[in-house]
Amino acid sequence: MNVQVLDARGDPSGSYKVDVNRGERVGRVSSEWFSRPDDERFLSLGELARAVRDRAERSRSRVVKTALIHVEASRSDPERLSLILPGSDTPIAPTHWSFGQLASQVGAPAAYLRQLPAALAGINLQYGLTSHRAEQIKTLEIEDGRVELRAVTGPDYGRIYDQELVEAVQRIAGNGTGDTRWKVPGVLDWSTGTYNPHVDISKDTTTLYASDRDIFLFLVDDLNPIEAGRLPDGSPDLFFRGFYCWNSEVGAKTLGIASFYLRAVCQNRNLWGVEDFEEITIRHSKYAASRFAHQAAPALERFANSSPMPFVNGIKAARERIVARTDEDRTEFLRRKGFSKAETQKVIETVLAEEGRKPESIFDFVQGITAVARDKPHQDARLDLEARAKKLLDRAA
């Protein structure tokens, strides 16, 4: 492979040399990638947008009185329950997800009800609906040959449709396939330590996902690398901007957006060399739609269009701020920051092994701490170390 090391310019024919031993490893995208079947994977934002838009157009949401909901066991399928909602004589079938939500709303154990014969489960559920103290629920119904109940929430649930999030992403990322600077990521070649941004988008490589319960999107600006300092061999330390976002219009999770700088994405969609990770979440409370319009969507656009110079300058400041020149200084610096004797020794040894010298600058220590964090088997311990490393970097900037 011919490798061309570039600074802050993209090259349609080139890969980029990167150092994934620095920064954090983030596995959220990889978890999504592993768990999604083919029918939940989309090859473009346009394709994904059409799917969630069609779903939204066939759906309706309304608030109904629980005491007026009638539960009945199907005569043709004695193992299945259906509901008759106020204002309609047509039975509506709950999904597995919405049945659990409905049972939770009225204080009934869904797992127990699913083990009962439908007629007996219906009696228990009917009693819960009749005596429901909150008196109202919000439904999300969809018509697709038959009417199906997709979600049951409290009456003040602030639904943000998946379509709204996808449209917000499309405003900055187009189709997500390279028609703008934002696209589905490339792949890290472990054998050469180079990142290739030019990879065909397939069911196996895409990072655009949607199910009947949620959506998840991950895009990078990997044709425009950002140089922030130099590696020990003198080559540029390159970063790319990236973000992922998620939502559930049926109450399965919050809406959230995470933005960061990263050095590479591997075939399993792990994010390597992550720095400056920021995340915002919005609960689907009463004013969630307004918060999305005024906070989340603009924040995404600001990140997409912002200059990387604050990030670059922060890295530069951390590299230039020397805090230790002797072993005594190094030990004292880390111990004052709350690191144990064992952690202190591990950080210093890690930097020596990876950089060929002991840590001196804030940046050196941050890289050592995050490297140690990657080896922690327990997530809480790993996140704690990563948070402490980020605090050091923020103070240096």
C-alpha positions in Angstrom: 0.0 0.0 0.0 1.3 3.5 -0.9 0.8 5.7 2.2 0.8 9.4 1.9 0.9 11.3 5.2 -1.1 14.5 4.9 -1.7 17.5 7.0 -5.1 19.2 7.1 -6.0 18.4 3.6 -7.9 15.5 2.1 -6.6 13.4 -0.8 -9.1 11.3 -2.8 -6.5 8.6 -3.4 -4.7 8.5 0.0 -4.8 7.0 3.4 -3.6 8.7 6.6 -1.1 7.5 9.1 -2.6 7.6 12.6 -1.6 6.7 16.1 -4.5 5.0 17.8 -2.5 4.3 21.0 -3.4 7.9 22.0 -6.7 9.1 23.3 -9.8 7.1 24.4 -11.5 4.1 22.8 -15.3 4.5 22.5 -17.3 1.3 21.8 -20.8 2.7 21.5 -20.9 2.6 17.7 -19.4 -0.9 17.7 -22.2 -2.1 20.0 -24.7 -0.8 17.6 -22.9 -2.3 14.6 -22.8 -5.8 16.3 -26.5 -5.8 17.2 -28.2 -4.6 14.1 -29.7 -7.1 11.6 -29.6 -6.3 7.9 -33.1 -4.9 7.8 -32.1 -2.2 10.3 -29.0 -1.1 8.2 -29.4 1.7 5.7 -26.9 2.8 3.0 -27.7 6.5 2.9 -29.5 9.2 4.9 -32.0 9.5 2.1 -33.0 5.9 2.3 -33.2 6.1 6.1 -35.2 9.3 6.0 -37.8 7.8 3.6 -38.3 4.8 6.0 -38.8 6.9 9.1 -40.9 9.5 7.3 -43.2 6.9 5.8 -43.6 5.4 9.3 -44.4 8.8 10.8 -46.9 9.6 8.1 -48.8 6.4 8.8 -48.8 7.0 12.6 -51.0 9.0 14.9 -50.7 10.0 18.5 -53.5 10.7 20.9 -54.3 10.9 24.6 -57.1 8.5 25.8 -58.8 7.7 29.1 -57.5 4.4 30.4 -60.9 3.5 31.9 -62.4 3.5 28.4 -59.9 1.1 26.9 -61.3 -2.4 26.4 -59.1 -5.5 26.4 -60.2 -8.6 24.6 -58.7 -12.0 23.7 -58.9 -12.8 20.0 -61.3 -15.7 19.2 -59.1 -16.6 16.2 -55.9 -16.6 18.2 -56.6 -17.3 21.9 -53.0 -16.5 22.8 -53.2 -12.9 21.6 -54.7 -9.9 23.1 -56.1 -6.8 21.3 -57.4 -3.5 22.5 -60.4 -1.4 21.6 -59.5 2.3 22.1 -62.1 5.1 22.7 -63.6 6.4 19.4 -62.9 3.2 17.4 -64.5 -0.2 17.0 -61.4 -1.6 15.3 -59.2 -3.9 17.5 -55.6 -2.7 17.7 -52.8 -5.1 18.3 -50.1 -4.1 20.8 -46.5 -4.9 19.9 -44.3 -6.7 22.3 -42.8 -3.3 23.3 -46.0 -1.4 23.7 -47.6 -4.2 25.7 -44.8 -3.9 28.2 -45.2 -0.1 28.3 -49.0 -0.5 28.8 -48.5 -3.0 31.6 -45.9 -0.7 33.3 -48.3 2.3 33.1 -50.9 0.5 35.1 -48.5 -1.2 37.5 -48.8 -4.7 36.1 -45.8 -7.0 35.7 -45.5 -7.5 31.9 -43.3 -10.7 32.2 -45.9 -12.3 34.4 -48.8 -11.4 32.2 -47.1 -12.8 29.1 -47.0 -16.2 30.8 -50.7 -16.3 31.4 -53.4 -17.5 29.0 -54.5 -14.4 27.0 -58.0 -14.4 28.5 -56.6 -14.4 32.1 -54.0 -11.8 31.2 -56.7 -9.6 29.7 -58.7 -9.7 32.9 -55.7 -8.5 34.9 -54.8 -5.8 32.4 -58.4 -4.6 32.2 -58.6 -4.3 36.0 -55.3 -2.2 35.9 -56.7 0.1 33.2 -60.0 0.6 35.1 -58.2 1.5 38.3 -55.4 3.5 36.8 -54.9 6.5 39.0 -53.3 8.7 36.3 -56.5 8.2 34.3 -54.9 9.0 30.9 -52.2 7.6 28.6 -50.7 8.7 25.3 -50.7 6.2 22.4 -48.8 6.0 19.1 -50.7 3.9 16.6 -49.7 2.9 13.1 -51.7 1.5 10.2 -49.9 -1.0 8.0 -52.5 -3.4 6.7 -53.8 -3.5 10.2 -53.7 -1.0 13.1 -50.9 -1.6 15.5 -50.1 0.0 18.8 -46.4 1.1 18.7 -46.1 2.9 22.0 -47.9 3.7 25.3 -46.5 6.5 27.4 -47.7 9.0 30.0 -49.9 11.9 28.7 -47.1 14.4 29.0 -44.6 12.4 27.0 -42.8 14.8 24.6 -42.4 12.8 21.5 -39.6 13.7 19.1 -40.1 11.8 15.9 -37.1 9.9 14.4 -37.8 11.8 11.2 -37.0 15.1 12.9 -33.6 14.0 14.0 -32.7 12.5 10.6 -33.8 15.7 8.8 -31.6 17.8 11.2 -28.6 15.6 10.3 -29.4 15.8 6.6 -29.2 19.6 6.8 -25.5 19.3 7.5 -24.7 15.9 6.0 -26.8 15.6 2.8 -27.0 12.0 2.0 -24.2 10.9 4.3 -22.3 9.3 1.4 -19.8 11.9 0.5 -21.9 14.6 -1.1 -20.9 16.8 1.8 -17.9 16.6 4.1 -19.8 14.3 6.5 -20.0 10.7 5.5 -20.1 7.1 6.7 -16.6 6.4 8.0 -13.7 4.5 6.4 -11.7 1.7 8.0 -8.4 1.4 9.9 -5.8 -0.9 8.5 -4.2 -2.4 11.6 -1.3 -3.9 9.6 0.0 -0.6 8.4 -1.5 1.8 11.1 -3.2 3.8 8.3 -6.8 5.0 8.1 -8.5 4.7 4.7 -11.5 7.0 4.4 -12.5 5.6 1.0 -14.6 2.5 1.7 -17.7 1.4 -0.2 -20.8 1.7 1.9 -22.5 -1.7 2.3 -24.7 -3.4 4.9 -21.5 -4.4 6.6 -19.8 -1.0 6.8 -22.8 1.4 7.2 -23.3 3.3 10.4 -26.9 4.4 9.7 -29.4 2.3 11.7 -33.1 2.2 12.4 -35.5 -0.3 14.0 -39.1 -0.1 15.0 -37.9 1.2 18.4 -35.0 3.6 17.7 -32.5 5.1 15.3 -28.7 5.6 15.5 -26.5 7.5 13.1 -22.7 8.0 13.1 -20.8 10.2 10.6 -17.3 11.5 10.3 -15.5 14.3 8.4 -12.6 12.0 7.5 -11.5 13.6 4.2 -10.4 16.7 6.0 -7.9 15.6 8.7 -6.8 18.1 11.4 -3.2 18.2 12.4 -2.7 18.8 16.2 1.0 18.4 16.9 3.5 15.7 15.9 4.1 12.0 16.7 7.4 10.8 18.2 8.6 10.0 14.6 7.9 13.5 13.5 4.8 12.8 11.4 1.6 14.8 12.0 -0.8 13.7 14.8 -4.0 13.6 12.7 -7.6 13.8 13.9 -11.0 13.8 12.3 -14.3 15.2 13.5 -17.1 12.9 14.2 -20.5 12.7 15.8 -23.2 10.2 16.5 -26.8 10.7 17.6 -29.8 8.5 18.6 -33.5 8.7 19.4 -36.6 6.7 20.1 -40.0 7.9 19.2 -41.6 5.1 21.2 -40.0 5.8 24.5 -37.2 3.2 24.4 -34.4 5.8 25.1 -33.6 9.5 25.2 -32.6 11.7 22.3 -28.8 12.4 22.4 -25.9 13.8 20.4 -22.2 13.1 21.0 -19.5 15.0 19.2 -15.7 14.4 19.4 -12.4 14.3 17.6 -11.0 10.8 16.7 -8.1 9.3 15.0 -9.6 6.2 13.3 -12.6 3.9 13.0 -11.8 0.1 12.8 -13.8 -2.5 10.8 -15.8 -3.4 13.9 -16.7 0.3 14.2 -14.8 1.0 17.4 -13.7 4.6 17.7 -10.0 5.0 18.4 -7.9 7.9 19.6 -11.0 9.9 20.8 -10.4 13.3 22.3 -12.7 16.2 23.4 -15.8 14.0 23.7 -19.0 16.0 24.5 -22.5 14.6 24.9 -26.0 16.1 25.4 -29.2 14.2 26.0 -32.8 15.3 26.0 -35.4 13.3 27.9 -38.8 13.1 26.2 -40.5 15.3 28.8 -43.3 17.7 28.1 -41.1 20.3 26.3 -38.7 17.9 24.6 -39.7 19.0 21.1 -39.0 22.6 21.9 -35.6 21.8 23.5 -34.6 19.8 20.4 -35.5 22.7 18.2 -33.7 25.3 20.3 -30.7 23.3 21.7 -29.9 20.0 20.1 -30.3 20.7 16.4 -28.5 24.1 16.6 -25.7 22.4 18.6 -25.2 19.8 15.9 -25.0 22.5 13.2 -22.5 24.6 15.3 -20.2 21.6 15.7 -20.5 20.7 12.0 -19.6 24.2 10.9 -17.2 25.2 13.7 -13.5 25.8 13.4 -11.2 23.1 14.9 -8.8 25.8 16.1 -10.0 25.8 19.8 -9.4 22.0 19.8 -6.0 22.4 18.2 -5.0 25.2 20.5 -6.0 23.2 23.5 -3.9 20.3 22.4 -1.0 22.6 21.7 -1.3 24.3 25.2 -1.3 20.8 26.8 1.8 19.8 24.9 3.6 23.0 25.8 2.7 23.0 29.5 5.6 21.2 31.2 4.7 20.1 34.7 7.3 17.5 35.6 11.0 17.0 34.7 12.1 14.5 37.4 10.6 11.2 38.7 9.8 13.0 41.9 7.9 15.7 40.0 5.9 13.1 38.1 4.9 11.1 41.1 4.0 14.3 43.1 1.9 15.6 40.1 -0.2 12.5 39.7 -0.6 11.9 43.5 -1.8 15.5 43.9 -4.4 14.8 41.2 -5.8 11.8 43.2 -4.0 8.9 41.5 -3.0 6.0 43.7 0.7 4.9 43.9 0.0 1.9 41.6 -1.9 4.1 39.0 0.9 6.7 39.1 3.5 4.1 38.3 1.4 2.5 35.6 0.8 5.9 33.9 4.5 6.7 33.9 5.5 3.3 32.6 2.9 3.4 29.8 4.1 6.8 28.5 7.7 5.5 28.6 6.7 2.4 26.6 4.7 4.2 24.0 6.7 7.4 23.6 10.2 6.3 24.5 10.5 8.8 27.2 8.9 9.6 30.6 5.9 12.1 30.7 6.7 15.8 31.1 3.8 17.8 29.7 0.1 17.8 30.6 -0.5 16.1 27.2 1.9 13.3 28.0 0.1 12.6 31.3 -3.3 12.7 29.6 -2.2 10.2 27.0 -0.8 7.9 29.6 -3.9 8.1 31.7 -6.2 7.3 28.8 -4.0 4.4 27.7 -4.2 2.9 31.2 -8.0 3.5 31.1 -8.3 1.4 28.0 -6.9 -1.6 29.8 -9.4 -1.4 32.7 -11.9 -4.3 32.5 -14.6 -2.5 34.4 -16.5 0.3 32.7 -16.9 2.5 35.8 -13.1 2.4 36.5 -12.4 3.2 32.8 -14.8 6.1 32.7 -13.5 7.5 35.9 -9.9 7.6 34.6 -11.0 9.1 31.2 -13.0 11.8 33.1 -9.9 12.7 35.2 -7.8 12.9 32.0 -10.3 15.2 30.3 -10.3 17.4 33.4 -6.5 17.8 33.1 -6.7 18.6 29.4 -9.5 21.2 30.0 -7.5 23.0 32.7 -4.4 23.1 30.4 -6.5 24.8 27.7 
